Amino acid sequence: MSAVATAVTLLIGLPLAWLLSHRRFPGRDVLEAVVVLPLILPPTVLGYYLLLLIGRQGPVGAALAAAGIEIAFTWRAAVVAAAVGSIALLIKAAQAGFEGVDRRLEQAARTLGRSEWSIFWSVTLPLAWRAVLAGTVLAFCRAMGEFGITLMVAGSIPGRTQTLPLAIYDRVQANQMTDANALALIAVGVVVVLIFGVSRLARLRY
């Protein structure tokens, strides 16, 4: 679920990060405020409003249900919850990376007739890859640790929507401390490996 959620954040977050870093338009400040809301609002609040949106009675949930697609309290809802909770980390990191790219290099590519799409892939992204990678890893770690939003919109159904944090919580509630500790160590180990790997990659010059 974390991997799929991270892929979703990349698909949505990178265009938004580029837009915020390269364009000035009416409502830009509002969009930036909306982007950082998941980092500020309590997860239960986000989960509540997300449930109103994707639940069977919500506008998105009802439309998808009519097409035979269930969202709420399925693995899809867990992916949506993880993506909503983590996308701000990717966007802000990537935005900072894109803003750090020398605009003269992009302008030189434009004078050579390159399209904006080509400039992004051949100039902007390669120069900002460290920031994008850091944001991607942070988003993955945040998605893996998502608890409140997931519990609200997906529940904790073993084998279906129960994520690692929810499994740890259930083990603690059941006083199964050995299992809870083992799961917690897995979570810590994954995060440490990812952060260590990113720090090593960030030192690479080429």
ZIWO-V345640 format. One record per residue. N is the residue number from 1. RES is the residue in three letters. SS is DSSP state (a for helix, b for strand, c for the rest). Layout:
n->{N/N}
res->{RES/RES}
ss->{SS/SS}
//
This chain:
n->{1/2/3/4/5/6/7/8/9/10/11/12/13/14/15/16/17/18/19/20/21/22/23/24/25/26/27/28/29/30/31/32/33/34/35/36/37/38/39/40/41/42/43/44/45/46/47/48/49/50/51/52/53/54/55/56/57/58/59/60/61/62/63/64/65/66/67/68/69/70/71/72/73/74/75/76/77/78/79/80/81/82/83/84/85/86/87/88/89/90/91/92/93/94/95/96/97/98/99/100/101/102/103/104/105/106/107/108/109/110/111/112/113/114/115/116/117/118/119/120/121/122/123/124/125/126/127/128/129/130/131/132/133/134/135/136/137/138/139/140/141/142/143/144/145/146/147/148/149/150/151/152/153/154/155/156/157/158/159/160/161/162/163/164/165/166/167/168/169/170/171/172/173/174/175/176/177/178/179/180/181/182/183/184/185/186/187/188/189/190/191/192/193/194/195/196/197/198/199/200/201/202/203/204/205/206}
res->{MET/SER/ALA/VAL/ALA/THR/ALA/VAL/THR/LEU/LEU/ILE/GLY/LEU/PRO/LEU/ALA/TRP/LEU/LEU/SER/HIS/ARG/ARG/PHE/PRO/GLY/ARG/ASP/VAL/LEU/GLU/ALA/VAL/VAL/VAL/LEU/PRO/LEU/ILE/LEU/PRO/PRO/THR/VAL/LEU/GLY/TYR/TYR/LEU/LEU/LEU/LEU/ILE/GLY/ARG/GLN/GLY/PRO/VAL/GLY/ALA/ALA/LEU/ALA/ALA/ALA/GLY/ILE/GLU/ILE/ALA/PHE/THR/TRP/ARG/ALA/ALA/VAL/VAL/ALA/ALA/ALA/VAL/GLY/SER/ILE/ALA/LEU/LEU/ILE/LYS/ALA/ALA/GLN/ALA/GLY/PHE/GLU/GLY/VAL/ASP/ARG/ARG/LEU/GLU/GLN/ALA/ALA/ARG/THR/LEU/GLY/ARG/SER/GLU/TRP/SER/ILE/PHE/TRP/SER/VAL/THR/LEU/PRO/LEU/ALA/TRP/ARG/ALA/VAL/LEU/ALA/GLY/THR/VAL/LEU/ALA/PHE/CYS/ARG/ALA/MET/GLY/GLU/PHE/GLY/ILE/THR/LEU/MET/VAL/ALA/GLY/SER/ILE/PRO/GLY/ARG/THR/GLN/THR/LEU/PRO/LEU/ALA/ILE/TYR/ASP/ARG/VAL/GLN/ALA/ASN/GLN/MET/THR/ASP/ALA/ASN/ALA/LEU/ALA/LEU/ILE/ALA/VAL/GLY/VAL/VAL/VAL/VAL/LEU/ILE/PHE/GLY/VAL/SER/ARG/LEU/ALA/ARG/LEU/ARG/TYR}
ss->{c/a/a/a/a/a/a/a/a/a/a/a/a/a/a/a/a/a/a/a/a/a/c/c/c/c/c/a/a/a/a/a/a/a/a/a/a/a/a/a/c/c/a/a/a/a/a/a/a/a/a/a/a/a/c/c/c/c/a/a/a/a/a/a/a/a/c/c/c/c/c/c/c/c/a/a/a/a/a/a/a/a/a/a/a/a/a/a/a/a/a/a/a/a/a/a/a/a/a/c/c/c/a/a/a/a/a/a/a/a/a/c/c/c/c/a/a/a/a/a/a/a/a/a/a/a/a/c/a/a/a/a/a/a/a/a/a/a/a/a/a/a/a/a/c/c/c/a/a/a/a/a/a/c/c/c/c/c/c/c/c/c/c/a/a/a/a/a/a/a/a/a/a/c/c/c/a/a/a/a/a/a/a/a/a/a/a/a/a/a/a/a/a/a/a/a/a/a/a/a/a/a/c/c/c/c}
//
